[in-house]
């Protein structure tokens, strides 16, 4: 188990390093930041002064090494637009994004687990087809369009929930539904497939022969074995929700990390964009690493491989 942990942690660190190199290189190679910030009417001298002020006249490798060293100490520099430390901006916005992603994950599980189990109990039946239709509808609709539909129905027509903002938990209900419903189909299909395989296995037939009740067979024996691959997908989906919250946060006006990334990209605020990319990537890697460890703990065959 120790060797497995060391290998996984080493791989996670390599992925983080690769993401940091790609993010820094591609963002700095996307254009001349000094020209963008100085404006179209700036003289060459003003552009050169801006380049000197930002340190853009130094080699890219030197700037990356300096940025990485500071980032490892929690210092991502200062925002070019907000004129605040990037760490402070992220610390203020990140809780809203984590709250949104956590609620969306709950919505996804609340939909995918019952639908997957119900569909697996009657495969290829009308119940199975209805459950699949409900799940696939979520992924077929663009999440920004579904978000607008939710706003029209529950905010503008019924007046039950606020259409935007991030002041209270009520502001997160509609965004969480929009984000969670969109992520439901792959989880639902995985649970359905795992349950079908588990319910047709020998130990389930033995349990039935012993007279164990159907609810106990389904929830104690079959669902427990079907949940192992779900743990990995759960981690991936949480990472996707953090990265994919840009659209939902923009539609609902949530003051989160995704909205900060969108604002920073539109204003060429590279220190903030680099930091948000790294934070999302770091969360993604940590979640995948945690899922690998949980899977290895649940199934000893994984760590032997």
Residue pairs with C-beta under 8 A, 6 or more apart in sequence:
1 296
1 303
4 296
4 302
4 303
5 293
8 289
8 292
8 293
9 289
12 285
12 286
12 288
12 289
15 281
15 285
16 278
16 281
16 282
16 285
19 277
19 278
19 281
20 68
20 71
20 278
20 281
21 64
23 274
23 277
23 278
23 281
24 63
24 64
24 67
24 68
24 274
25 60
25 64
27 270
27 273
27 274
28 60
28 63
28 270
31 268
32 47
32 56
33 54
33 56
33 268
33 270
34 47
34 48
34 50
34 51
34 54
34 56
35 42
35 47
36 268
37 50
37 54
37 80
37 268
38 46
38 47
38 50
42 50
48 57
50 56
51 57
54 80
55 63
56 63
67 77
67 274
70 76
70 77
71 275
71 278
74 87
75 85
75 87
76 85
76 86
76 87
76 90
76 271
76 272
76 274
76 275
76 278
77 85
77 86
77 271
77 275
78 84
78 85
78 86
78 271
79 85
79 86
79 89
79 264
79 269
79 271
79 272
80 267
80 268
80 269
80 270
80 271
80 272
81 263
81 264
81 267
81 269
81 272
82 89
82 269
82 272
86 271
86 272
86 275
87 275
89 260
89 272
90 257
90 260
90 275
90 276
90 279
92 255
93 255
93 256
93 257
93 259
93 260
94 256
94 257
94 279
96 166
96 249
96 254
96 255
96 256
96 257
97 242
97 245
97 249
97 254
97 256
97 257
97 258
98 242
99 169
99 172
100 172
100 175
100 176
100 179
100 241
100 245
100 248
100 249
100 254
100 256
101 179
101 238
101 241
101 242
101 245
103 172
103 173
103 175
103 176
103 180
104 175
104 176
104 177
104 179
104 180
104 183
104 241
105 180
105 234
105 237
105 238
105 241
106 176
106 180
107 176
107 177
107 179
107 180
107 181
107 184
108 180
108 181
108 183
108 184
108 187
108 237
109 187
109 234
110 180
111 134
111 135
111 138
111 180
111 181
111 184
111 188
112 135
112 184
112 185
112 187
112 188
112 191
113 191
115 131
115 134
115 135
115 184
115 188
115 191
115 192
116 131
116 187
116 188
116 189
116 190
116 191
116 192
116 194
116 195
117 191
117 192
117 195
117 218
117 223
118 127
118 128
118 131
119 127
119 128
119 131
119 132
119 188
119 192
120 128
120 191
120 192
120 193
120 194
120 195
120 196
120 199
121 127
121 195
121 199
121 218
122 128
123 192
123 196
128 192
131 188
131 192
132 188
132 189
132 192
135 184
135 185
135 188
135 189
136 185
138 146
138 181
138 182
138 183
138 184
138 185
139 182
139 184
139 185
139 186
141 182
143 178
143 179
143 181
143 182
143 244
143 247
143 248
144 247
144 248
144 251
146 178
146 181
146 182
147 174
147 175
147 178
147 247
147 248
147 251
147 252
148 251
150 174
150 177
150 178
151 163
151 174
151 251
151 252
154 160
154 161
154 174
155 161
155 162
155 163
155 174
156 163
161 170
161 171
161 173
161 174
162 170
162 171
163 174
163 252
164 171
164 252
164 253
164 254
165 171
165 252
165 253
165 254
166 172
166 253
166 254
166 255
166 256
171 252
171 254
172 254
174 252
175 248
175 249
175 251
175 252
175 254
178 248
178 251
179 241
179 244
179 245
179 248
180 241
183 237
183 240
183 241
186 233
186 237
187 230
187 233
187 234
187 237
190 229
190 230
190 233
191 226
191 227
191 230
194 225
194 226
194 227
194 228
194 229
194 230
195 218
195 222
195 223
195 226
197 226
198 204
198 221
198 222
198 223
198 225
198 226
199 217
199 218
199 222
201 225
203 221
204 217
204 221
204 222
207 217
207 221
208 217
212 221
228 295
228 298
228 299
231 291
231 294
231 295
231 298
232 288
232 291
232 292
232 295
234 291
235 287
235 288
235 290
235 291
236 284
236 287
236 288
236 291
238 283
238 287
239 280
239 283
239 284
239 287
239 288
242 257
242 258
242 280
242 283
242 284
243 258
243 280
243 284
244 258
245 254
245 256
245 257
245 258
246 258
246 259
246 261
246 262
247 258
248 254
248 258
249 255
249 256
249 257
249 258
249 259
249 262
250 258
250 259
250 262
253 259
257 276
257 279
257 280
260 272
260 276
261 272
261 273
261 276
261 277
263 269
264 270
264 272
264 273
264 276
265 273
292 302
295 302
296 302
296 303
